[in-house]
Amino acid sequence: MVVGVSVFELHVPGSRGLKEKRKVVKSLIDRIHKRFRVSVAETGHHDLHQRAEISVAVIGQDYADGERLLDALRELVESEPQAMLTSWDAQVLEGVG
């Protein structure tokens, strides 16, 4: 078993306020959770209008499975039309359990 952790930094250019940003971020978080059934949360930049941080934790059977899952998550985040992925940090931790 492996654990994967990924942190996504996003720019939300169309947001003029926190309500608009949170609408975009919440929608993305809901889609991530619904599609992949992973732990996901907004973890940073709560008070900035056009910047967001989302973190995700996943469990996979092996290293390749963890990498595939994190790559699929990145593809989903990159496909969000209302946000631009500015930074992505992913780690797969082997030998857990």
DAGI-V732114 format. One line per field, one symbol per residue. ss: DSSP state (H for helix, E for strand, L for the rest). phi: phi as a letter, one per 20 degrees, with the letter a starting at -180 (. if undefined). burial: b if it has 24 or more other C-alpha atoms within 12 Angstrom, else e. Layout:
ss = ???
phi = ???
burial = ???
This chain:
ss = LEEEEEEEEEELLLLLLHHHHHHHHHHHHHHHHHHHLLEEEEEELLLLLLEEEEEEEEEELLHHHHHHHHHHHHHHHHLLLLLEEEEEEEEEELLLL
phi = .cddcccdecddfeedafffffffffffgffffffdldebbfdamfddfccbccdcccccfbgfffffffffffffffeffebdfdbbcccdeemfn
burial = ebbbbbbbbbbbeeeeeeeebbebbbebbeebeeebebbbbbeeeeeebbbbbbbbbbbbeeeeebbebbbebbebbeeeebbbbeebebbbbeeee
